[in-house]
Amino acid sequence: MIDLDFPVGIWTFHKEGNFNFQFNRTVAHGGHLDEVKEIASKVTDIPSYIRLMEEAEERARQNGDKKAEMAYLRAHEFFTTSGQGKAEKYQKWKKMFYESNKQLMEDYHVQYAEVPYENGFLPVMYAVQEDPKGVVVIHGGYDSYYEEHLKIALHMYRNGYSVYIFEGPGQGSVIYEQGIPFTHEWEKPVGAVLDYFNLDDAALMGISLGSLLCRRAAAKEKRIKYVCSVGMQTNLYESTLNRMPGQFKDKVAAAMDAEDKDQVNELMSDLMSKAYIYEWYINQGLHVFGVETPYDYLKKSQLFSLEGIEDQIDQDFLLVSSSKDHFMPMSDTQKEIDRMPAVRSFTLRIVMPPEKGENHCNIGNRKLMIDVFMAWLEETKKEHITAKEEGWL
């Protein structure tokens, strides 16, 4: 059986947080450390990032280094917009992924299903134990491809769990190939997966923006008994505003309150021209939300919130947080706790710098994040059994 490699390490490649995260992500996916350091030293904006990663991909291809080639391809595809060939890059990466991981998927008995959803389907990869320790359903977030979570799922599988990874609306092939955009009503895709596989007593893991989506699903879908949030996200609109420079934040918020679409679009266009990371962030939002303007994106993002449903989340809850997360700051931790007053239990695990997973989604030490989750789930299940035996549940 092919081993599952989980590289451990975190580096400061670039002063800009999102670039630095993507460089670390590229190394974790198979890019070469020295080469990524060299690339990072030359990156000044998104066009230079894309160009340098394309050149690295070509070098890897010429050297027959498929793993690095895929890592660099995914890296420049990430910042490419839909009008610049993003779909073509995605399809190229996807083809390479399945070619490269064919033996891995066979070794771990990975199966594939298409779960009916609206006028299309949700792709699901899964591996099932005969007598599992538990059932885990996994999904990502804002820029998620479910293939990238395969090793996370397989590490759980080889430790005794039945695992299901799915792409929902707005993610991967569901948006690229079927045109089904993101929905805040995440209980619908989760419910479709649970229905199709007849799952009950399941754990749901949501990663990045999935940390909000998984809780939205848990509030409405009670076949989910355990919830793991990898990262902290409670309100997409608020976090989008909070990333803006002060001179834009207040003006955009006021224009949104006034529903002044033209003013919002003018302000956002100005911001995107001055802040290349915001240019990517909004363009990605237009793509996955299926909307045409920044105003429409911001308006739809207001739906991505736990407001009004916080007290419906009553499952056991684990938050795996990162002390240096550039997207989801630790200052939001208390807000997380306050917004879920009805959870059966709340466990917080903060990954710190000595553990090498202190960045967004614990990219520097993914195995640690998975092991924390499995230990928590096993212990929580034991507590439930004890409580029932002793009659206080």
Residue pairs with C-beta under 8 A, 6 or more apart in sequence:
1 107
1 108
1 158
2 103
2 104
2 107
2 108
4 151
4 154
4 155
4 158
5 151
6 151
6 155
6 365
6 366
6 367
7 27
7 28
8 356
8 357
8 364
8 365
8 367
8 368
9 27
9 33
9 356
9 364
10 24
10 353
10 356
10 357
10 358
10 359
10 363
10 364
10 365
11 23
11 24
11 27
11 33
11 37
12 20
13 19
13 20
13 23
13 24
13 36
13 37
13 40
14 20
14 23
14 40
14 43
16 277
17 326
17 327
18 277
18 280
18 326
19 40
19 43
19 49
19 277
20 40
20 326
21 326
21 327
21 359
21 360
21 363
22 49
22 75
22 78
22 79
23 36
23 39
23 40
24 359
24 363
24 364
25 75
25 363
26 36
26 53
26 71
26 72
26 74
26 75
27 33
27 36
27 71
28 363
28 364
28 366
29 67
29 70
29 71
29 74
29 75
29 148
30 67
30 68
30 70
30 71
31 56
31 68
31 71
31 72
31 75
32 68
35 56
35 68
39 49
39 52
39 53
39 56
42 48
42 52
43 49
43 52
45 276
46 79
46 276
46 279
46 280
49 75
49 76
49 79
50 76
50 79
50 80
53 72
53 73
53 75
53 76
54 72
54 76
56 68
56 72
56 75
57 69
57 72
57 73
57 76
60 66
60 68
60 69
60 71
60 72
61 69
66 96
66 100
67 100
69 96
70 93
70 96
70 97
70 100
73 89
73 92
73 93
73 96
74 93
76 89
77 86
77 89
77 90
77 93
78 143
79 280
80 86
80 89
81 280
81 283
81 287
82 283
82 286
82 287
86 287
87 176
90 145
90 172
90 176
91 176
94 145
94 147
94 173
97 147
98 105
98 147
101 147
101 150
104 110
104 150
104 154
105 125
105 150
108 127
108 154
108 157
108 158
109 127
109 128
110 125
110 126
110 127
110 150
110 154
111 125
111 126
111 127
111 128
112 123
112 124
112 125
112 126
113 123
113 124
113 126
113 196
113 197
114 121
114 122
114 123
114 124
115 121
115 122
115 123
115 124
115 166
115 192
115 193
115 196
116 192
116 196
117 169
117 180
117 188
117 189
117 192
118 180
119 180
120 174
120 178
120 180
121 178
122 166
122 167
122 168
122 174
122 189
122 192
122 193
123 146
123 166
123 167
123 172
123 173
123 174
124 164
124 165
124 166
124 193
124 196
124 197
125 146
125 147
125 150
125 153
125 164
125 165
125 166
126 162
126 163
126 164
126 165
126 197
127 153
127 154
127 157
127 162
127 163
128 162
129 157
129 160
129 161
129 162
132 160
132 161
132 162
133 159
133 160
133 161
133 377
133 378
133 381
134 161
134 162
134 201
134 202
134 203
134 226
134 377
134 378
134 381
135 161
135 162
135 163
135 164
135 199
135 201
135 202
135 203
136 153
136 156
136 161
136 162
136 163
136 164
136 202
136 203
136 204
136 205
136 377
137 163
137 164
137 165
137 166
137 190
137 193
137 194
137 199
137 202
137 203
137 204
137 205
137 224
138 146
138 149
138 152
138 153
138 163
138 164
138 165
138 166
138 204
138 205
138 207
139 146
139 149
139 165
139 166
139 167
139 168
139 171
139 189
139 190
139 204
139 205
139 206
139 207
139 210
139 213
139 214
140 146
140 148
140 149
140 167
140 171
140 206
140 207
140 208
140 209
140 210
141 171
141 206
141 207
141 208
141 209
141 210
141 211
141 212
141 213
141 233
142 208
142 209
142 284
142 285
142 288
143 208
143 284
143 288
144 167
144 171
144 172
144 207
144 208
144 209
144 210
145 167
145 171
145 172
146 165
146 166
146 167
146 171
146 172
147 172
149 165
149 207
150 165
151 366
152 165
152 366
152 370
153 163
153 164
153 165
154 163
155 367
155 370
156 163
156 370
156 373
156 374
157 163
159 374
161 374
164 193
164 197
164 199
166 189
166 193
167 173
167 174
168 174
168 182
168 183
168 186
168 189
168 190
168 213
169 175
169 180
169 181
169 182
169 183
169 189
170 180
170 181
170 182
170 183
170 288
170 289
170 290
171 182
171 288
174 180
175 181
175 182
175 287
175 288
175 290
179 290
181 288
181 289
181 290
181 291
182 288
182 289
182 290
182 300
183 189
184 213
184 216
184 300
184 303
184 304
184 305
185 216
185 220
186 213
186 214
186 216
186 217
187 216
187 217
187 219
187 220
187 221
190 204
190 214
190 217
190 221
190 224
191 217
191 220
191 221
193 199
194 200
194 202
194 221
194 223
194 224
199 223
200 223
201 223
201 225
202 223
202 224
202 225
202 226
203 224
203 225
203 226
203 227
203 228
203 377
204 214
204 217
204 218
204 224
204 226
204 227
204 228
205 214
205 227
205 228
205 230
205 373
206 212
206 213
206 214
206 215
206 217
206 227
206 228
206 229
206 230
207 230
207 231
207 361
208 230
208 231
208 233
208 327
208 360
208 361
209 233
209 236
209 304
210 229
210 230
210 231
211 229
211 230
211 231
211 232
211 233
211 319
211 328
212 233
212 234
212 235
212 236
212 304
212 305
212 306
213 304
214 227
214 228
214 229
215 227
215 229
215 306
215 313
215 317
215 340
216 304
216 306
216 309
217 224
218 224
218 227
218 313
218 315
219 306
219 309
219 310
219 312
219 313
220 309
220 312
224 315
225 315
225 316
226 315
226 316
226 317
226 318
226 377
226 380
227 313
227 315
227 316
227 317
227 318
228 317
228 318
228 319
228 320
228 373
228 376
228 377
229 317
229 318
229 319
229 320
229 336
230 320
230 361
230 362
230 369
231 320
231 321
231 322
231 325
231 327
231 328
231 360
231 361
232 319
232 321
232 325
232 328
232 332
232 333
232 336
233 239
233 328
234 305
234 306
234 332
234 335
234 336
234 339
235 304
235 305
235 306
235 307
236 301
236 302
236 304
236 305
237 298
237 301
237 302
237 304
237 305
238 305
239 327
239 328
240 281
240 298
240 301
241 249
241 252
241 253
242 249
243 278
243 281
244 252
244 271
244 278
245 271
245 275
248 267
248 270
248 271
251 267
252 264
252 267
252 268
252 271
252 298
255 263
255 264
255 267
256 264
256 295
256 298
256 299
261 293
261 295
264 294
264 295
264 298
265 293
265 294
265 295
268 282
268 294
268 295
268 298
269 294
271 278
272 278
272 279
272 282
272 283
272 294
273 279
282 294
282 297
285 291
285 294
285 297
285 301
286 292
286 293
286 294
286 296
286 297
289 296
289 297
289 300
289 301
291 297
291 300
306 313
306 339
306 340
310 339
310 340
310 341
310 342
311 341
311 342
312 342
313 340
313 342
313 343
314 342
314 343
314 344
315 343
315 344
316 343
316 344
316 345
316 347
316 380
317 340
317 343
317 344
317 345
317 346
317 347
318 347
318 349
318 372
318 373
318 376
318 377
319 333
319 336
319 346
319 347
319 348
319 349
320 349
320 351
320 362
320 369
320 372
320 373
321 328
321 330
321 333
321 348
321 349
321 350
321 351
322 328
322 350
322 351
322 357
322 358
322 359
322 360
322 361
322 362
323 330
323 350
323 351
323 352
323 353
323 358
324 353
324 358
324 359
325 358
325 359
325 360
326 359
326 360
327 360
328 360
330 350
333 348
333 350
337 346
337 348
340 346
345 380
347 376
347 380
349 372
349 376
351 357
351 358
351 362
351 365
351 368
351 369
351 372
352 358
355 365
355 368
356 364
356 365
356 368
357 363
357 364
357 365
357 366
357 368
357 369
358 364
361 369
362 368
362 369
384 393
387 393
